[in-house]
């Protein structure tokens, strides 16, 4: 039997059980910061069920590649640019689309007329829609936008922006900063984030906003040195900082703590906004703002 095969019921190597215990403890400490919380809608990425089902044979065939690379790449790029992102399915559009200032549409190929109509209705009533992929752009935005130009067109009370190539698929493979920054520049023309990371020189920090009762929870995850399909997994994640965060149009909280440590924090007023400065970020932390 090869040395790397462990029989069922056999003792696991100590280095494996130790690592698993560390991961388990890390997650348990943060469980209370995630359970029974609700999203703070900012950016949504559409998962189109008919398109995903049509691509399912490609997912099962490793030679074809991952059919979801484009959607995952858009998710990674938006998160790495500091936007709080949720996945929204096509059957959730009717009830939840208007909750989000921006919806990103990946390069899906087989969307139904009902989904296309709902997306246009969303924009006509004031939403901002970012369409990616040449075919999707022509169908939804009804415009063929040159690859060298990012156009934003008006539709009713809202707007539609277009990136006519599959930016997500390229970012999933490379995690190139130029692609991330291109997506970020368009998103910031379409909406004003409730919370922004000002320290962009700290690299890729994913920001996720959750709410529980009167508390706003700002999750920060350090994804610098993240592996891609073309790079090896790193042996360490470098800490970054200081990380300066801007919170817009919110009252100054009565209490703010860094979790799971429970350390108190102070804010710096800036007009109708305020900033918070985190000295260092290793892997993950959460700032809990309570009013």
Number of C-alpha atoms within 10 A of each C-alpha: 6 5 5 6 7 12 9 7 6 7 9 12 9 9 9 9 12 12 11 12 12 11 11 11 12 13 11 12 12 15 12 12 21 14 9 11 16 14 15 18 21 21 26 24 22 22 20 21 16 15 16 18 12 14 17 14 12 16 16 12 11 10 8 10 11 16 21 20 18 23 24 18 23 27 25 21 27 25 23 24 25 22 26 26 26 20 14 19 15 20 14 11 16 13 8 13 23 18 15 19 21 27 29 26 23 30 26 24 16 15 17 13 9 10 16 16 12 15 23 20 19 26 25 18 14 17 25 31 31 24 26 26 21 19 17 26 24 16 14 20 24 11 15 16 19 13 13 8 10 15 16 19 15 14 19 14 13 19 22 26 23 29 27 24 20 20 22 28 21 16 23 22 16 16 22 12 14 10 17 22 15 15 19 19 12 17 23 11 11 21 15 13 19 17 23 19 22 14 16 13 10 17 17 23 25 23 22 22 23 19 19 16 10 10 17 22 26 22 21 21 19 22 20 20 16 14 14 13 10 10 11 10 11 10 7 9 13 12 14 20 15 14 19 16 18 21 20 17 12 12 12 19 16 9 14 22 17 18 20 18 10 12 10 12 15 14 17 12 14 11 8 11 17 19 20 18 18 16 10 12 18 15 15 16 20 23 24 24 19 17 13
